[in-house]
Amino acid sequence: MNTTFEAVTEPPQESSSAQILVVDDETTIFDVFALMFAKPDYALAAAANGDQALRLAATRSFDVAFVDCFLGNENGAEVAQRLHKAQPNLKIVLMSGYLREERAAAMEQAGARAFLTKPFSFETAQALVRRLAGRKEPGAKDGRASEE
C-alpha cells in the first residue's frame, strides 16, 4: 500500500460518497483507513503534514477530516483549525494515542466535533463518519443509518 508517501488522493467519487481526509505523520495509518473506508461508499485522501492537507483542501471539498494531534513538529489542533477555516463545513475528528487529559482543550482549539483515542476500532471510526457526514451505513437499503 503506501509505504513511501506524498499526498495521496483518489479522484472524488460520486457525490453520495463521504469525502474523507486523513492527516497523520505516521503514514502506516493510511493503509488502515483505506481498509475501513473503501470505495464506492467513501473517497479517501491522505496527507502526512499540514501543508499537504491544506493543499488538498484547496482543491477538493471534504466532509470529515481525521487529524492526528502530533504531526512531527506541527500541532495537529492548529492544522485542524486551518483546515476548518479553509472549509467551514468540514467536521474535524482529532486523534491521538497519547493525549487524554488535554483533549477537551485541543478539541476546542481545533473546532473538533470528536476525538478518537488510538488504537480505535473500524466500527467506531465508521460510525463517526456516518454521524458527522450524515451518511447512511454502507449497504443499508432504507436510507437510515443503523448505529448500534
Helices and strands as residue ranges (DSSP letters): E 8-9, E 18-23, H 29-36, E 42-47, H 50-59, E 64-68, E 70-71, E 74-75, H 76-86, E 91-96, H 103-110, E 114-117, H 122-133
